[in-house]
């Protein structure tokens, strides 16, 4: 009949009602977007953390050094600061470790505050020792820079050349700089303490070692009045009268 409504078999849609049948699809799309955003944030978070850790490691190992096991001090090997090859005779080997003495010295030169300037100072010191003083190598076992790094000199196995009677039974630890009238920077002092602990833990230095200022065993102003006053407050300082 002309007036009759055609039946399609589908329920009539009322425009005043929401299309509920479309909600699941919309909700799923929102879930996917939220999941992607969360994943992106996680990636950025861990990526940033990884970069931060990498930069921290890079800053601690600049100059090619090795991080010490006690804390983040850097031990810069000879090859990393560009040391010349030293022709040291076998009789200059330290006969046994751990040794019982540490001699604190200053180099009586300008202080260095960056890795680049300290590396340069190491080369200058070695060249002066070998070319002008005709020594076989830089005279100290280890040196501490104002940058807070520890620099390998003759190392743990070879005698130093700072006090004849003491070279065979001690390590010479030299602070780069002149500390007669100024104090070493905190980074330099902290690195020295960390290195001493490392040397004990590594079996190179006796646990009850004696710490002595250079002027206590030789006629010299080294390690400088300001530095000497500081090391006199350290636990292992040997309080010998005049020269030990």
FIVEX-666108 format. One record per residue (C-alpha): residue number from 1; chain; x, y, z. Coordinates in Angstrom, 3 decimals, always signed. Example, Ala and Ser with C-alpha at 12.3 -4.5 7.8 and 13.67 -1.06 7.14 Angstrom:
2
<atom><num>1</num><chaine>A</chaine><u>+12.300</u><v>-4.500</v><w>+7.800</w></atom>
<atom><num>2</num><chaine>A</chaine><u>+13.670</u><v>-1.060</v><w>+7.140</w></atom>
end
This chain:
244
<atom><num>1</num><chaine>A</chaine><u>+0.000</u><v>+0.000</v><w>+0.000</w></atom>
<atom><num>2</num><chaine>A</chaine><u>+1.179</u><v>+3.495</v><w>-0.787</w></atom>
<atom><num>3</num><chaine>A</chaine><u>+0.655</u><v>+4.756</v><w>+2.774</w></atom>
<atom><num>4</num><chaine>A</chaine><u>+2.383</u><v>+1.833</v><w>+4.370</w></atom>
<atom><num>5</num><chaine>A</chaine><u>+5.942</u><v>+2.160</v><w>+5.716</w></atom>
<atom><num>6</num><chaine>A</chaine><u>+8.507</u><v>-0.042</v><w>+4.119</w></atom>
<atom><num>7</num><chaine>A</chaine><u>+10.023</u><v>-2.548</v><w>+6.518</w></atom>
<atom><num>8</num><chaine>A</chaine><u>+13.744</u><v>-3.221</v><w>+6.120</w></atom>
<atom><num>9</num><chaine>A</chaine><u>+14.072</u><v>-5.611</v><w>+9.003</w></atom>
<atom><num>10</num><chaine>A</chaine><u>+16.377</u><v>-3.092</v><w>+10.824</w></atom>
<atom><num>11</num><chaine>A</chaine><u>+15.346</u><v>-1.150</v><w>+13.941</w></atom>
<atom><num>12</num><chaine>A</chaine><u>+14.695</u><v>+2.509</v><w>+13.461</w></atom>
<atom><num>13</num><chaine>A</chaine><u>+17.442</u><v>+4.918</v><w>+14.524</w></atom>
<atom><num>14</num><chaine>A</chaine><u>+16.581</u><v>+7.897</v><w>+16.646</w></atom>
<atom><num>15</num><chaine>A</chaine><u>+18.969</u><v>+10.826</v><w>+16.026</w></atom>
<atom><num>16</num><chaine>A</chaine><u>+18.386</u><v>+11.993</v><w>+19.591</w></atom>
<atom><num>17</num><chaine>A</chaine><u>+20.150</u><v>+8.907</v><w>+20.946</w></atom>
<atom><num>18</num><chaine>A</chaine><u>+23.959</u><v>+8.396</v><w>+20.743</w></atom>
<atom><num>19</num><chaine>A</chaine><u>+25.321</u><v>+5.790</v><w>+18.430</w></atom>
<atom><num>20</num><chaine>A</chaine><u>+26.223</u><v>+3.336</v><w>+21.174</w></atom>
<atom><num>21</num><chaine>A</chaine><u>+27.348</u><v>+0.756</v><w>+18.686</w></atom>
<atom><num>22</num><chaine>A</chaine><u>+30.344</u><v>+2.984</v><w>+17.729</w></atom>
<atom><num>23</num><chaine>A</chaine><u>+31.712</u><v>+3.396</v><w>+21.300</w></atom>
<atom><num>24</num><chaine>A</chaine><u>+33.867</u><v>+0.247</v><w>+21.456</w></atom>
<atom><num>25</num><chaine>A</chaine><u>+35.810</u><v>+1.245</v><w>+18.344</w></atom>
<atom><num>26</num><chaine>A</chaine><u>+36.362</u><v>+4.790</v><w>+19.639</w></atom>
<atom><num>27</num><chaine>A</chaine><u>+37.446</u><v>+3.506</v><w>+23.066</w></atom>
<atom><num>28</num><chaine>A</chaine><u>+39.918</u><v>+1.066</v><w>+21.511</w></atom>
<atom><num>29</num><chaine>A</chaine><u>+41.475</u><v>+3.826</v><w>+19.443</w></atom>
<atom><num>30</num><chaine>A</chaine><u>+41.943</u><v>+5.946</v><w>+22.578</w></atom>
<atom><num>31</num><chaine>A</chaine><u>+43.489</u><v>+2.949</v><w>+24.386</w></atom>
<atom><num>32</num><chaine>A</chaine><u>+45.995</u><v>+2.477</v><w>+21.575</w></atom>
<atom><num>33</num><chaine>A</chaine><u>+46.966</u><v>+6.155</v><w>+21.603</w></atom>
<atom><num>34</num><chaine>A</chaine><u>+47.382</u><v>+6.167</v><w>+25.396</w></atom>
<atom><num>35</num><chaine>A</chaine><u>+49.485</u><v>+3.010</v><w>+25.261</w></atom>
<atom><num>36</num><chaine>A</chaine><u>+51.747</u><v>+4.550</v><w>+22.628</w></atom>
<atom><num>37</num><chaine>A</chaine><u>+52.152</u><v>+7.713</v><w>+24.701</w></atom>
<atom><num>38</num><chaine>A</chaine><u>+53.081</u><v>+5.696</v><w>+27.800</w></atom>
<atom><num>39</num><chaine>A</chaine><u>+55.562</u><v>+3.628</v><w>+25.786</w></atom>
<atom><num>40</num><chaine>A</chaine><u>+57.111</u><v>+6.783</v><w>+24.344</w></atom>
<atom><num>41</num><chaine>A</chaine><u>+57.498</u><v>+8.313</v><w>+27.823</w></atom>
<atom><num>42</num><chaine>A</chaine><u>+59.158</u><v>+5.133</v><w>+29.116</w></atom>
<atom><num>43</num><chaine>A</chaine><u>+61.584</u><v>+5.094</v><w>+26.184</w></atom>
<atom><num>44</num><chaine>A</chaine><u>+62.450</u><v>+8.763</v><w>+26.715</w></atom>
<atom><num>45</num><chaine>A</chaine><u>+62.918</u><v>+8.241</v><w>+30.462</w></atom>
<atom><num>46</num><chaine>A</chaine><u>+65.250</u><v>+5.270</v><w>+30.154</w></atom>
<atom><num>47</num><chaine>A</chaine><u>+67.004</u><v>+6.789</v><w>+27.162</w></atom>
<atom><num>48</num><chaine>A</chaine><u>+67.717</u><v>+9.963</v><w>+29.125</w></atom>
<atom><num>49</num><chaine>A</chaine><u>+68.909</u><v>+7.938</v><w>+32.115</w></atom>
<atom><num>50</num><chaine>A</chaine><u>+71.229</u><v>+5.921</v><w>+29.891</w></atom>
<atom><num>51</num><chaine>A</chaine><u>+72.700</u><v>+9.068</v><w>+28.359</w></atom>
<atom><num>52</num><chaine>A</chaine><u>+73.231</u><v>+10.586</v><w>+31.822</w></atom>
<atom><num>53</num><chaine>A</chaine><u>+75.068</u><v>+7.468</v><w>+33.028</w></atom>
<atom><num>54</num><chaine>A</chaine><u>+77.200</u><v>+7.394</v><w>+29.882</w></atom>
<atom><num>55</num><chaine>A</chaine><u>+78.158</u><v>+11.055</v><w>+30.289</w></atom>
<atom><num>56</num><chaine>A</chaine><u>+79.064</u><v>+10.472</v><w>+33.943</w></atom>
<atom><num>57</num><chaine>A</chaine><u>+81.315</u><v>+7.551</v><w>+33.016</w></atom>
<atom><num>58</num><chaine>A</chaine><u>+82.865</u><v>+9.557</v><w>+30.198</w></atom>
<atom><num>59</num><chaine>A</chaine><u>+83.643</u><v>+12.484</v><w>+32.503</w></atom>
<atom><num>60</num><chaine>A</chaine><u>+85.240</u><v>+10.167</v><w>+35.059</w></atom>
<atom><num>61</num><chaine>A</chaine><u>+87.417</u><v>+8.393</v><w>+32.514</w></atom>
<atom><num>62</num><chaine>A</chaine><u>+88.580</u><v>+11.330</v><w>+30.431</w></atom>
<atom><num>63</num><chaine>A</chaine><u>+92.278</u><v>+11.095</v><w>+29.719</w></atom>
<atom><num>64</num><chaine>A</chaine><u>+92.095</u><v>+7.327</v><w>+29.321</w></atom>
<atom><num>65</num><chaine>A</chaine><u>+92.325</u><v>+6.545</v><w>+33.015</w></atom>
<atom><num>66</num><chaine>A</chaine><u>+90.781</u><v>+3.736</v><w>+35.029</w></atom>
<atom><num>67</num><chaine>A</chaine><u>+88.213</u><v>+4.348</v><w>+37.725</w></atom>
<atom><num>68</num><chaine>A</chaine><u>+89.546</u><v>+3.386</v><w>+41.130</w></atom>
<atom><num>69</num><chaine>A</chaine><u>+87.589</u><v>+0.711</v><w>+43.014</w></atom>
<atom><num>70</num><chaine>A</chaine><u>+86.946</u><v>+2.710</v><w>+46.193</w></atom>
<atom><num>71</num><chaine>A</chaine><u>+85.220</u><v>+5.742</v><w>+44.685</w></atom>
<atom><num>72</num><chaine>A</chaine><u>+85.249</u><v>+7.623</v><w>+41.438</w></atom>
<atom><num>73</num><chaine>A</chaine><u>+88.846</u><v>+8.747</v><w>+41.294</w></atom>
<atom><num>74</num><chaine>A</chaine><u>+90.707</u><v>+8.346</v><w>+38.033</w></atom>
<atom><num>75</num><chaine>A</chaine><u>+94.091</u><v>+6.667</v><w>+37.735</w></atom>
<atom><num>76</num><chaine>A</chaine><u>+95.662</u><v>+7.949</v><w>+34.523</w></atom>
<atom><num>77</num><chaine>A</chaine><u>+98.121</u><v>+5.425</v><w>+33.128</w></atom>
<atom><num>78</num><chaine>A</chaine><u>+101.475</u><v>+6.383</v><w>+31.606</w></atom>
<atom><num>79</num><chaine>A</chaine><u>+100.273</u><v>+5.626</v><w>+28.095</w></atom>
<atom><num>80</num><chaine>A</chaine><u>+97.320</u><v>+7.979</v><w>+28.583</w></atom>
<atom><num>81</num><chaine>A</chaine><u>+99.416</u><v>+11.014</v><w>+29.524</w></atom>
<atom><num>82</num><chaine>A</chaine><u>+101.994</u><v>+10.303</v><w>+26.816</w></atom>
<atom><num>83</num><chaine>A</chaine><u>+104.962</u><v>+9.164</v><w>+28.907</w></atom>
<atom><num>84</num><chaine>A</chaine><u>+108.284</u><v>+8.534</v><w>+27.228</w></atom>
<atom><num>85</num><chaine>A</chaine><u>+109.729</u><v>+5.040</v><w>+27.420</w></atom>
<atom><num>86</num><chaine>A</chaine><u>+112.006</u><v>+4.785</v><w>+30.447</w></atom>
<atom><num>87</num><chaine>A</chaine><u>+115.057</u><v>+2.522</v><w>+30.470</w></atom>
<atom><num>88</num><chaine>A</chaine><u>+115.021</u><v>+1.518</v><w>+34.127</w></atom>
<atom><num>89</num><chaine>A</chaine><u>+117.473</u><v>-1.146</v><w>+35.338</w></atom>
<atom><num>90</num><chaine>A</chaine><u>+116.042</u><v>-4.210</v><w>+37.074</w></atom>
<atom><num>91</num><chaine>A</chaine><u>+117.856</u><v>-3.393</v><w>+40.326</w></atom>
<atom><num>92</num><chaine>A</chaine><u>+115.518</u><v>-0.421</v><w>+40.756</w></atom>
<atom><num>93</num><chaine>A</chaine><u>+112.572</u><v>-2.735</v><w>+41.349</w></atom>
<atom><num>94</num><chaine>A</chaine><u>+110.920</u><v>-2.424</v><w>+44.755</w></atom>
<atom><num>95</num><chaine>A</chaine><u>+111.940</u><v>-5.671</v><w>+46.508</w></atom>
<atom><num>96</num><chaine>A</chaine><u>+108.649</u><v>-6.329</v><w>+48.266</w></atom>
<atom><num>97</num><chaine>A</chaine><u>+105.181</u><v>-4.948</v><w>+48.829</w></atom>
<atom><num>98</num><chaine>A</chaine><u>+103.286</u><v>-3.767</v><w>+50.721</w></atom>
<atom><num>99</num><chaine>A</chaine><u>+105.639</u><v>-0.929</v><w>+51.617</w></atom>
<atom><num>100</num><chaine>A</chaine><u>+105.431</u><v>+0.797</v><w>+54.985</w></atom>
<atom><num>101</num><chaine>A</chaine><u>+105.974</u><v>+4.443</v><w>+54.030</w></atom>
<atom><num>102</num><chaine>A</chaine><u>+104.427</u><v>+7.136</v><w>+51.868</w></atom>
<atom><num>103</num><chaine>A</chaine><u>+106.480</u><v>+10.287</v><w>+51.261</w></atom>
<atom><num>104</num><chaine>A</chaine><u>+104.351</u><v>+13.351</v><w>+50.452</w></atom>
<atom><num>105</num><chaine>A</chaine><u>+106.086</u><v>+15.730</v><w>+48.028</w></atom>
<atom><num>106</num><chaine>A</chaine><u>+105.207</u><v>+18.764</v><w>+45.957</w></atom>
<atom><num>107</num><chaine>A</chaine><u>+106.647</u><v>+19.307</v><w>+42.493</w></atom>
<atom><num>108</num><chaine>A</chaine><u>+107.378</u><v>+23.011</v><w>+43.148</w></atom>
<atom><num>109</num><chaine>A</chaine><u>+105.796</u><v>+23.941</v><w>+39.813</w></atom>
<atom><num>110</num><chaine>A</chaine><u>+102.627</u><v>+25.722</v><w>+38.771</w></atom>
<atom><num>111</num><chaine>A</chaine><u>+99.425</u><v>+23.946</v><w>+39.721</w></atom>
<atom><num>112</num><chaine>A</chaine><u>+97.219</u><v>+22.352</v><w>+37.060</w></atom>
<atom><num>113</num><chaine>A</chaine><u>+93.424</u><v>+22.436</v><w>+37.300</w></atom>
<atom><num>114</num><chaine>A</chaine><u>+92.310</u><v>+20.667</v><w>+34.116</w></atom>
<atom><num>115</num><chaine>A</chaine><u>+93.121</u><v>+17.280</v><w>+32.648</w></atom>
<atom><num>116</num><chaine>A</chaine><u>+94.788</u><v>+18.895</v><w>+29.639</w></atom>
<atom><num>117</num><chaine>A</chaine><u>+97.049</u><v>+21.116</v><w>+31.760</w></atom>
<atom><num>118</num><chaine>A</chaine><u>+97.918</u><v>+18.247</v><w>+34.127</w></atom>
<atom><num>119</num><chaine>A</chaine><u>+98.844</u><v>+15.963</v><w>+31.228</w></atom>
<atom><num>120</num><chaine>A</chaine><u>+101.072</u><v>+18.741</v><w>+29.915</w></atom>
<atom><num>121</num><chaine>A</chaine><u>+102.666</u><v>+19.157</v><w>+33.354</w></atom>
<atom><num>122</num><chaine>A</chaine><u>+103.386</u><v>+15.430</v><w>+33.514</w></atom>
<atom><num>123</num><chaine>A</chaine><u>+105.226</u><v>+15.584</v><w>+30.199</w></atom>
<atom><num>124</num><chaine>A</chaine><u>+107.168</u><v>+18.688</v><w>+31.222</w></atom>
<atom><num>125</num><chaine>A</chaine><u>+108.177</u><v>+17.079</v><w>+34.527</w></atom>
<atom><num>126</num><chaine>A</chaine><u>+109.333</u><v>+13.891</v><w>+32.835</w></atom>
<atom><num>127</num><chaine>A</chaine><u>+111.267</u><v>+15.742</v><w>+30.138</w></atom>
<atom><num>128</num><chaine>A</chaine><u>+112.987</u><v>+17.949</v><w>+32.725</w></atom>
<atom><num>129</num><chaine>A</chaine><u>+113.866</u><v>+14.931</v><w>+34.883</w></atom>
<atom><num>130</num><chaine>A</chaine><u>+115.311</u><v>+12.924</v><w>+32.000</w></atom>
<atom><num>131</num><chaine>A</chaine><u>+116.901</u><v>+15.666</v><w>+29.893</w></atom>
<atom><num>132</num><chaine>A</chaine><u>+118.126</u><v>+18.119</v><w>+32.546</w></atom>
<atom><num>133</num><chaine>A</chaine><u>+118.573</u><v>+16.034</v><w>+35.687</w></atom>
<atom><num>134</num><chaine>A</chaine><u>+119.617</u><v>+12.942</v><w>+33.734</w></atom>
<atom><num>135</num><chaine>A</chaine><u>+117.291</u><v>+10.637</v><w>+35.643</w></atom>
<atom><num>136</num><chaine>A</chaine><u>+115.930</u><v>+7.470</v><w>+34.076</w></atom>
<atom><num>137</num><chaine>A</chaine><u>+112.333</u><v>+8.673</v><w>+34.407</w></atom>
<atom><num>138</num><chaine>A</chaine><u>+110.031</u><v>+11.019</v><w>+36.289</w></atom>
<atom><num>139</num><chaine>A</chaine><u>+111.168</u><v>+10.581</v><w>+39.927</w></atom>
<atom><num>140</num><chaine>A</chaine><u>+107.805</u><v>+9.994</v><w>+41.656</w></atom>
<atom><num>141</num><chaine>A</chaine><u>+105.732</u><v>+6.837</v><w>+41.892</w></atom>
<atom><num>142</num><chaine>A</chaine><u>+102.422</u><v>+8.675</v><w>+41.531</w></atom>
<atom><num>143</num><chaine>A</chaine><u>+101.292</u><v>+12.290</v><w>+41.210</w></atom>
<atom><num>144</num><chaine>A</chaine><u>+98.055</u><v>+14.078</v><w>+42.110</w></atom>
<atom><num>145</num><chaine>A</chaine><u>+96.734</u><v>+16.817</v><w>+39.845</w></atom>
<atom><num>146</num><chaine>A</chaine><u>+94.590</u><v>+19.777</v><w>+40.774</w></atom>
<atom><num>147</num><chaine>A</chaine><u>+91.973</u><v>+18.249</v><w>+38.464</w></atom>
<atom><num>148</num><chaine>A</chaine><u>+91.447</u><v>+15.487</v><w>+41.047</w></atom>
<atom><num>149</num><chaine>A</chaine><u>+93.095</u><v>+12.774</v><w>+38.938</w></atom>
<atom><num>150</num><chaine>A</chaine><u>+95.932</u><v>+10.461</v><w>+39.974</w></atom>
<atom><num>151</num><chaine>A</chaine><u>+98.761</u><v>+10.135</v><w>+37.445</w></atom>
<atom><num>152</num><chaine>A</chaine><u>+100.993</u><v>+7.088</v><w>+37.210</w></atom>
<atom><num>153</num><chaine>A</chaine><u>+104.687</u><v>+7.910</v><w>+37.458</w></atom>
<atom><num>154</num><chaine>A</chaine><u>+107.031</u><v>+4.994</v><w>+38.122</w></atom>
<atom><num>155</num><chaine>A</chaine><u>+104.139</u><v>+3.010</v><w>+39.549</w></atom>
<atom><num>156</num><chaine>A</chaine><u>+104.096</u><v>+0.412</v><w>+42.294</w></atom>
<atom><num>157</num><chaine>A</chaine><u>+106.936</u><v>-1.774</v><w>+40.995</w></atom>
<atom><num>158</num><chaine>A</chaine><u>+109.833</u><v>+0.661</v><w>+40.464</w></atom>
<atom><num>159</num><chaine>A</chaine><u>+111.714</u><v>+2.671</v><w>+43.093</w></atom>
<atom><num>160</num><chaine>A</chaine><u>+111.334</u><v>+6.426</v><w>+42.972</w></atom>
<atom><num>161</num><chaine>A</chaine><u>+114.196</u><v>+8.932</v><w>+42.965</w></atom>
<atom><num>162</num><chaine>A</chaine><u>+113.344</u><v>+11.456</v><w>+45.684</w></atom>
<atom><num>163</num><chaine>A</chaine><u>+115.338</u><v>+10.396</v><w>+48.810</w></atom>
<atom><num>164</num><chaine>A</chaine><u>+118.178</u><v>+7.852</v><w>+48.366</w></atom>
<atom><num>165</num><chaine>A</chaine><u>+117.733</u><v>+5.903</v><w>+51.610</w></atom>
<atom><num>166</num><chaine>A</chaine><u>+113.949</u><v>+5.875</v><w>+51.343</w></atom>
<atom><num>167</num><chaine>A</chaine><u>+113.307</u><v>+5.037</v><w>+47.700</w></atom>
<atom><num>168</num><chaine>A</chaine><u>+113.582</u><v>+1.301</v><w>+48.292</w></atom>
<atom><num>169</num><chaine>A</chaine><u>+110.999</u><v>+1.183</v><w>+51.086</w></atom>
<atom><num>170</num><chaine>A</chaine><u>+108.454</u><v>+3.869</v><w>+50.221</w></atom>
<atom><num>171</num><chaine>A</chaine><u>+106.268</u><v>+5.354</v><w>+47.515</w></atom>
<atom><num>172</num><chaine>A</chaine><u>+106.677</u><v>+8.988</v><w>+46.546</w></atom>
<atom><num>173</num><chaine>A</chaine><u>+103.286</u><v>+10.681</v><w>+46.157</w></atom>
<atom><num>174</num><chaine>A</chaine><u>+103.751</u><v>+14.121</v><w>+44.611</w></atom>
<atom><num>175</num><chaine>A</chaine><u>+101.190</u><v>+16.927</v><w>+44.506</w></atom>
<atom><num>176</num><chaine>A</chaine><u>+101.554</u><v>+18.898</v><w>+41.273</w></atom>
<atom><num>177</num><chaine>A</chaine><u>+102.073</u><v>+22.521</v><w>+42.319</w></atom>
<atom><num>178</num><chaine>A</chaine><u>+103.862</u><v>+24.752</v><w>+44.826</w></atom>
<atom><num>179</num><chaine>A</chaine><u>+102.173</u><v>+24.657</v><w>+48.238</w></atom>
<atom><num>180</num><chaine>A</chaine><u>+104.445</u><v>+26.788</v><w>+50.340</w></atom>
<atom><num>181</num><chaine>A</chaine><u>+101.989</u><v>+29.701</v><w>+50.450</w></atom>
<atom><num>182</num><chaine>A</chaine><u>+98.732</u><v>+28.262</v><w>+49.105</w></atom>
<atom><num>183</num><chaine>A</chaine><u>+96.690</u><v>+25.191</v><w>+50.000</w></atom>
<atom><num>184</num><chaine>A</chaine><u>+95.991</u><v>+22.449</v><w>+47.471</w></atom>
<atom><num>185</num><chaine>A</chaine><u>+92.418</u><v>+22.413</v><w>+46.132</w></atom>
<atom><num>186</num><chaine>A</chaine><u>+89.960</u><v>+20.056</v><w>+47.806</w></atom>
<atom><num>187</num><chaine>A</chaine><u>+89.797</u><v>+17.812</v><w>+44.737</w></atom>
<atom><num>188</num><chaine>A</chaine><u>+93.545</u><v>+17.212</v><w>+44.968</w></atom>
<atom><num>189</num><chaine>A</chaine><u>+93.441</u><v>+16.372</v><w>+48.681</w></atom>
<atom><num>190</num><chaine>A</chaine><u>+90.418</u><v>+14.096</v><w>+48.265</w></atom>
<atom><num>191</num><chaine>A</chaine><u>+92.075</u><v>+12.218</v><w>+45.397</w></atom>
<atom><num>192</num><chaine>A</chaine><u>+95.191</u><v>+11.648</v><w>+47.516</w></atom>
<atom><num>193</num><chaine>A</chaine><u>+93.154</u><v>+10.122</v><w>+50.351</w></atom>
<atom><num>194</num><chaine>A</chaine><u>+91.215</u><v>+7.896</v><w>+47.964</w></atom>
<atom><num>195</num><chaine>A</chaine><u>+94.439</u><v>+6.746</v><w>+46.337</w></atom>
<atom><num>196</num><chaine>A</chaine><u>+95.996</u><v>+5.891</v><w>+49.708</w></atom>
<atom><num>197</num><chaine>A</chaine><u>+92.951</u><v>+3.769</v><w>+50.580</w></atom>
<atom><num>198</num><chaine>A</chaine><u>+93.129</u><v>+2.109</v><w>+47.176</w></atom>
<atom><num>199</num><chaine>A</chaine><u>+96.832</u><v>+1.319</v><w>+47.659</w></atom>
<atom><num>200</num><chaine>A</chaine><u>+96.092</u><v>-0.347</v><w>+51.001</w></atom>
<atom><num>201</num><chaine>A</chaine><u>+93.147</u><v>-2.326</v><w>+49.624</w></atom>
<atom><num>202</num><chaine>A</chaine><u>+95.240</u><v>-3.342</v><w>+46.614</w></atom>
<atom><num>203</num><chaine>A</chaine><u>+97.990</u><v>-4.795</v><w>+48.828</w></atom>
<atom><num>204</num><chaine>A</chaine><u>+100.628</u><v>-2.266</v><w>+47.751</w></atom>
<atom><num>205</num><chaine>A</chaine><u>+100.692</u><v>-0.190</v><w>+50.946</w></atom>
<atom><num>206</num><chaine>A</chaine><u>+100.693</u><v>-1.557</v><w>+54.484</w></atom>
<atom><num>207</num><chaine>A</chaine><u>+97.461</u><v>-1.030</v><w>+56.416</w></atom>
<atom><num>208</num><chaine>A</chaine><u>+99.461</u><v>+0.602</v><w>+59.236</w></atom>
<atom><num>209</num><chaine>A</chaine><u>+101.638</u><v>+2.669</v><w>+56.900</w></atom>
<atom><num>210</num><chaine>A</chaine><u>+103.489</u><v>+5.802</v><w>+57.999</w></atom>
<atom><num>211</num><chaine>A</chaine><u>+102.918</u><v>+9.047</v><w>+56.119</w></atom>
<atom><num>212</num><chaine>A</chaine><u>+105.883</u><v>+11.434</v><w>+56.072</w></atom>
<atom><num>213</num><chaine>A</chaine><u>+106.465</u><v>+14.872</v><w>+54.602</w></atom>
<atom><num>214</num><chaine>A</chaine><u>+109.403</u><v>+15.172</v><w>+52.206</w></atom>
<atom><num>215</num><chaine>A</chaine><u>+111.104</u><v>+17.724</v><w>+54.486</w></atom>
<atom><num>216</num><chaine>A</chaine><u>+111.145</u><v>+15.145</v><w>+57.299</w></atom>
<atom><num>217</num><chaine>A</chaine><u>+113.581</u><v>+12.934</v><w>+55.391</w></atom>
<atom><num>218</num><chaine>A</chaine><u>+115.510</u><v>+15.437</v><w>+53.249</w></atom>
<atom><num>219</num><chaine>A</chaine><u>+116.770</u><v>+19.021</v><w>+53.362</w></atom>
<atom><num>220</num><chaine>A</chaine><u>+113.976</u><v>+20.595</v><w>+51.338</w></atom>
<atom><num>221</num><chaine>A</chaine><u>+110.919</u><v>+22.824</v><w>+51.686</w></atom>
<atom><num>222</num><chaine>A</chaine><u>+108.790</u><v>+20.143</v><w>+50.012</w></atom>
<atom><num>223</num><chaine>A</chaine><u>+105.876</u><v>+19.481</v><w>+50.341</w></atom>
<atom><num>224</num><chaine>A</chaine><u>+105.461</u><v>+23.172</v><w>+51.149</w></atom>
<atom><num>225</num><chaine>A</chaine><u>+104.346</u><v>+24.683</v><w>+54.436</w></atom>
<atom><num>226</num><chaine>A</chaine><u>+100.629</u><v>+24.782</v><w>+53.640</w></atom>
<atom><num>227</num><chaine>A</chaine><u>+100.434</u><v>+21.169</v><w>+52.464</w></atom>
<atom><num>228</num><chaine>A</chaine><u>+102.653</u><v>+19.973</v><w>+55.304</w></atom>
<atom><num>229</num><chaine>A</chaine><u>+100.320</u><v>+21.561</v><w>+57.863</w></atom>
<atom><num>230</num><chaine>A</chaine><u>+97.434</u><v>+19.655</v><w>+56.287</w></atom>
<atom><num>231</num><chaine>A</chaine><u>+99.040</u><v>+16.201</v><w>+56.180</w></atom>
<atom><num>232</num><chaine>A</chaine><u>+100.080</u><v>+16.573</v><w>+59.825</w></atom>
<atom><num>233</num><chaine>A</chaine><u>+96.374</u><v>+16.213</v><w>+60.658</w></atom>
<atom><num>234</num><chaine>A</chaine><u>+96.002</u><v>+12.944</v><w>+58.708</w></atom>
<atom><num>235</num><chaine>A</chaine><u>+95.696</u><v>+9.681</v><w>+60.599</w></atom>
<atom><num>236</num><chaine>A</chaine><u>+98.914</u><v>+7.981</v><w>+59.462</w></atom>
<atom><num>237</num><chaine>A</chaine><u>+101.267</u><v>+10.948</v><w>+59.745</w></atom>
<atom><num>238</num><chaine>A</chaine><u>+104.554</u><v>+9.989</v><w>+61.429</w></atom>
<atom><num>239</num><chaine>A</chaine><u>+105.379</u><v>+12.525</v><w>+64.175</w></atom>
<atom><num>240</num><chaine>A</chaine><u>+109.144</u><v>+12.161</v><w>+64.118</w></atom>
<atom><num>241</num><chaine>A</chaine><u>+111.244</u><v>+15.044</v><w>+65.419</w></atom>
<atom><num>242</num><chaine>A</chaine><u>+113.426</u><v>+16.928</v><w>+62.934</w></atom>
<atom><num>243</num><chaine>A</chaine><u>+114.257</u><v>+14.430</v><w>+60.171</w></atom>
<atom><num>244</num><chaine>A</chaine><u>+113.092</u><v>+10.828</v><w>+60.510</w></atom>
end
